[in-house]
């Protein structure tokens, strides 16, 4: 039997470590960084024989455990529970995006960044620091983004548990990243802010109340918020703790969220799949078929449960949620037999679960080699369009670690069957991961992501791709001018993509 070992802080003594509770004041004036430098991170949670301080050799820093950390690498667009990270604004023809940045190639100093891609000029400006997480190196504190009906940009900076608070920031001018003001400081992790037309905000988030439970709050203007209300805190009989992760989306006045559960609070046993939705900013929550639910949800066999994965012995890792053109929810996720990385917990599969108007349908897309491989779901522009996912399902330079090569899979029958359409990246030096699709995504900035070497501290660069996957651009790591054009990269050879179908 394998054992889990928490890696001691000394493992990366030459790299910085997280400092809890350090909360500097807001930036006194706009601070820009001369390039797009993504944050690199290791959870420091290894599995196998030996003690934690032996996880990396003292000289080479090569992993002793062949399948590495639970997750690590370039995590600028992490986590799957931070959403949205990018929004296309037709009013100014810009895609605004947030990410976790850092101060240099050898640094793990987390900066909560914002920028935009200008579709008219094919340029990006030097990105802006919304909040400097001085002393913190953990991308769990990455930001999420919202744009209100007046065009103000809202950056929700995640906290971490009860040791580091979260923050809400608002731009000082509509559609501008030139300045931000702090609106609030509060307990919130994994922020998922949704603007529901003229009604205002519905914010779904996590609080560490035994251990990770789901909450919501609402606001008409983003400044004045209701009290936090608990959405879910499911417990098995006899358990003193619980927990959930969620993935949510908005369509018109409807906000829906899928979530899993953590038996007795153990995230390494996350399982099952639930779905709830609201049409009145959380005043009423229902099942998919309209059954009103009493919140917080507390029972394992709640009518909100979609699939009992616990009885199948499978873990559930949520990735991305969308509504289809009939207004039905669809979820992209990964299942696996356990939390430990590597072949012992194969098979791992990307799946979708969708509501077809009468029943829940689940299908497999493709195998993958890591629980924390993360991608995006695109359901097309109309009811007849093909569905696609962009996922790191091809092994990259660091196989059996988080991420890989980005692959575009497509379905012509609403997810019932899938084919490999194109390999988006190939022969990369570092794994690509956390491929995110902006709200209202428009070419060429249709998805964006970061790369990084999960086995050692590395630079992490940011990329974006058009919808076809034929063209990939890399954002400039260094900038000498106020604006720069992203670098267009060579497309992978089509023969390499064809080999994936063998």
QUITA-V43804 format. One record per pair of residues at least 24 apart in sequence whose C-alpha atoms are under 6 Angstrom apart, sorted by the first residue. I is the first residue (numbers start at 1). J is the second residue. D is the distance in whole Angstrom. If there is no record, write none. Layout:
i=I j=J d=D
i=I j=J d=D
This chain:
i=2 j=48 d=5
i=3 j=47 d=6
i=3 j=48 d=5
i=4 j=47 d=4
i=5 j=46 d=5
i=5 j=47 d=6
i=5 j=52 d=5
i=6 j=45 d=5
i=6 j=52 d=6
i=7 j=44 d=5
i=7 j=45 d=6
i=7 j=52 d=4
i=8 j=52 d=6
i=8 j=53 d=6
i=11 j=53 d=6
i=18 j=136 d=5
i=18 j=137 d=5
i=19 j=135 d=5
i=19 j=136 d=5
i=21 j=163 d=6
i=21 j=164 d=5
i=30 j=179 d=6
i=31 j=128 d=6
i=31 j=129 d=6
i=32 j=126 d=6
i=32 j=127 d=6
i=32 j=128 d=4
i=33 j=126 d=6
i=33 j=127 d=6
i=34 j=126 d=6
i=34 j=478 d=6
i=34 j=479 d=5
i=35 j=476 d=6
i=35 j=477 d=5
i=35 j=478 d=4
i=35 j=479 d=5
i=36 j=476 d=6
i=36 j=477 d=5
i=37 j=101 d=5
i=37 j=102 d=6
i=37 j=461 d=6
i=37 j=477 d=6
i=38 j=76 d=5
i=38 j=101 d=4
i=38 j=102 d=6
i=38 j=460 d=5
i=38 j=461 d=6
i=39 j=74 d=6
i=39 j=75 d=6
i=39 j=76 d=5
i=39 j=100 d=6
i=39 j=101 d=5
i=39 j=102 d=5
i=40 j=73 d=5
i=40 j=74 d=5
i=40 j=75 d=6
i=41 j=72 d=5
i=41 j=73 d=6
i=42 j=72 d=4
i=45 j=69 d=5
i=45 j=70 d=6
i=67 j=341 d=6
i=67 j=342 d=5
i=67 j=400 d=6
i=71 j=402 d=6
i=72 j=454 d=5
i=73 j=452 d=5
i=73 j=453 d=5
i=73 j=454 d=4
i=74 j=450 d=6
i=74 j=451 d=5
i=74 j=452 d=4
i=74 j=460 d=5
i=76 j=100 d=4
i=77 j=434 d=6
i=77 j=449 d=6
i=80 j=319 d=5
i=81 j=190 d=5
i=82 j=144 d=6
i=82 j=190 d=5
i=82 j=191 d=6
i=82 j=192 d=6
i=83 j=144 d=6
i=83 j=192 d=5
i=84 j=144 d=6
i=84 j=145 d=6
i=85 j=144 d=5
i=85 j=145 d=5
i=86 j=438 d=4
i=87 j=438 d=5
i=87 j=439 d=5
i=88 j=440 d=5
i=88 j=441 d=6
i=93 j=119 d=6
i=94 j=118 d=5
i=94 j=119 d=6
i=100 j=142 d=5
i=105 j=459 d=5
i=108 j=137 d=5
i=109 j=137 d=5
i=110 j=136 d=6
i=110 j=137 d=5
i=112 j=142 d=6
i=122 j=485 d=6
i=123 j=484 d=5
i=123 j=485 d=4
i=124 j=483 d=6
i=124 j=484 d=6
i=125 j=482 d=6
i=125 j=483 d=4
i=126 j=482 d=6
i=151 j=175 d=5
i=158 j=189 d=5
i=158 j=190 d=6
i=159 j=188 d=6
i=159 j=189 d=5
i=160 j=189 d=6
i=161 j=208 d=5
i=196 j=253 d=6
i=202 j=281 d=6
i=210 j=241 d=5
i=210 j=242 d=6
i=211 j=242 d=6
i=211 j=243 d=5
i=211 j=265 d=5
i=212 j=243 d=4
i=212 j=244 d=6
i=213 j=243 d=5
i=213 j=244 d=6
i=230 j=296 d=5
i=231 j=295 d=6
i=231 j=296 d=5
i=232 j=296 d=5
i=232 j=297 d=4
i=233 j=297 d=6
i=233 j=298 d=5
i=234 j=298 d=4
i=234 j=299 d=5
i=235 j=298 d=6
i=239 j=264 d=5
i=241 j=265 d=5
i=247 j=321 d=6
i=248 j=321 d=6
i=249 j=322 d=6
i=253 j=279 d=5
i=254 j=278 d=6
i=254 j=279 d=5
i=268 j=339 d=5
i=270 j=315 d=5
i=270 j=316 d=6
i=271 j=309 d=6
i=271 j=310 d=6
i=271 j=315 d=5
i=271 j=316 d=5
i=272 j=307 d=6
i=272 j=308 d=5
i=272 j=309 d=4
i=272 j=310 d=6
i=273 j=305 d=6
i=273 j=306 d=5
i=273 j=307 d=5
i=274 j=304 d=5
i=274 j=305 d=4
i=274 j=306 d=5
i=275 j=304 d=5
i=319 j=374 d=6
i=320 j=376 d=6
i=325 j=383 d=5
i=328 j=355 d=6
i=329 j=354 d=6
i=329 j=355 d=6
i=330 j=354 d=4
i=342 j=400 d=5
i=365 j=418 d=6
i=368 j=393 d=5
i=369 j=400 d=5
i=370 j=400 d=6
i=370 j=402 d=6
i=372 j=402 d=6
i=373 j=402 d=6
i=373 j=403 d=5
i=374 j=434 d=5
i=375 j=434 d=6
i=375 j=435 d=5
i=376 j=435 d=6
i=376 j=436 d=5
i=376 j=437 d=6
i=386 j=411 d=6
i=386 j=412 d=5
i=387 j=411 d=5
i=396 j=431 d=5
i=397 j=429 d=6
i=397 j=430 d=6
i=403 j=431 d=5
i=403 j=432 d=5
i=403 j=433 d=4
i=404 j=431 d=4
i=404 j=432 d=5
i=405 j=432 d=6
i=422 j=497 d=6
i=423 j=497 d=5
i=424 j=469 d=5
i=426 j=492 d=6
